[in-house]
């Protein structure tokens, strides 16, 4: 999985941070210490960590991910990260 999205609510910039969806790589989620949750009323799961986004970004940087873009959407901050793979198609 070369791309990953993380996000947080502006008022919660110290955490928790959403770090993946139900299809995310389990080894990455385990490294981040993420827990899989399903909010009442949703038919999908998300992974969350209690740490602020800065610490999550630091951990993903150590794994070789780089920030591609960052934006604010309403009251949500979103980062898109990419990791180069050595597999050429």
N, C-alpha and C positions, 0 to 999 in steps of 0.2 A: 504494500500500500504506500504509494509515494506521496499522497496528500493527506493532511489531517486538518480539521477545523477545531479551534477551541473558542469558547465564548464565556462571558460573564455579564451579569447585570451591572450597570454603572454604579448603582447604589451598593453593590456587593463586590466592589473591586478588590477586596481583601479575601474573597472566596465566598462560596464555593465556585469552582470553575468547571464548566462542561467540557469534556475532553474527547468525546467520541459518541458514536451511535451504536446500535445493536450489531452492526457489521464490522466494527473496528477490530483491528488486530489484537487478539487477547494478550500477546506477549508485551505489546506496547502499553496496553491498559494496566497490566500487572506491574510493569516497571514504574508507571506513574502512580501506582497505588490507588487506582480508580475503582469505584464500586458501580455496578450496573443497577439502575433504578428505572422504574416505570411510574410516572406520575398518574394519579387517579384521573381517569377519563381519556388518557392517551392510549393508542394501540401500538406504541413503539417504545423502545427502551433507549436510555442514554447512560453514558458513563460520566461520573462526577468525582472530583477530588475536593478536599476541604482547603487546599492551598490556593493562594492568589495566583493570577495568571502569570506574573513575573517568574515565580518559581517553576511553574509548569513549562514556560518558554525556555528557561535555563536547562531543565531536564531534557527537553526535546532537542535543544541545541547540541547537547552532549551525545545524542543519538544520531546526529547528522542532519537534522531537519533545519531548514532556514525559512524565515518569514518571507512570504511572497507578497502578501497584502494585509492591511488592517483597516477596519472601518467601524463606524458606529451606525447601528440600525435601530432607530428609536432609542430605547434605554438599554440596548445591548451592545457590547464591544465584541467584535469578531476578528480573529486572526486566522489566516490561511497559511499553512506551512507546507513545504515540499522537501522531499529527500531524494537526492539523485540516486539512481540505482545503477549498478554495473552491468545489468542485463540489457544488451542491445537487441532490438527486434529486427 
